[in-house]
């Protein structure tokens, strides 16, 4: 949806659908995973049809999220390669957090913080996938110590991912005009010029 014909397209419908499949799977996985993590969260299994169903569904939802995450990461990784201007941006991140972002170094489609978060997500996903597969099926007959180590790695990776996604969602809400990029695909020129001037110049040819 272009609310204004001058708005800039930031995501295609395919990119948005891809992102939201990952996002919805992530929420379902966090809810079902927390239910296994501590008895206080066990009532969350009711959302999935009880304990056994939660245990059956969680790894399959994990596989769906992984597949769609791989597609999303292949789409976006080039835009997340860290450049010298991103390092400068990261050094000045406290100015940004103070809301004093006018003299931050110019950014391309993604800023240094988004890029670091992207690679943090990739690392977390690899750890979740490997440790999750090792724990999945009893018939794999793995030594019990392997399963034990995998469950500790899985729990640490899950806490890491939940922390990163809380930051990701907070930043998306905090930077006004960003959520609509993932909802409708477009952003205003003013938003692009303020937050991602390099991308704005590339898209419009303006200074
Ligand atoms: C569930 C709540 C979520 C919300 C509200 C949300 C929101 C957003 C928004 C608004 C953007 C656009 C940012 C921009 O264009 O500057 C975005 C981008 C992105 N999101 Fe999410 N997201 C969520 C969950 C997730 C999850 C679970 C993942 C992956 C595990 C994820 C990975 C990404 C990636 C990779 C990008 C592109 C940014 C980049 O490549 O650096 N998001 N998200």
Boltz pocket constraint, residues with backbone or C-beta under 6 A from the ligand:
constraints:
  - pocket:
      binder: B
      contacts: [[A, 10], [A, 19], [A, 22], [A, 23], [A, 24], [A, 26], [A, 27], [A, 69], [A, 72], [A, 76], [A, 80], [A, 109], [A, 110], [A, 114], [A, 115], [A, 118], [A, 121], [A, 165], [A, 168], [A, 169], [A, 172], [A, 178], [A, 179], [A, 180], [A, 181], [A, 182]]
      max_distance: 6.0
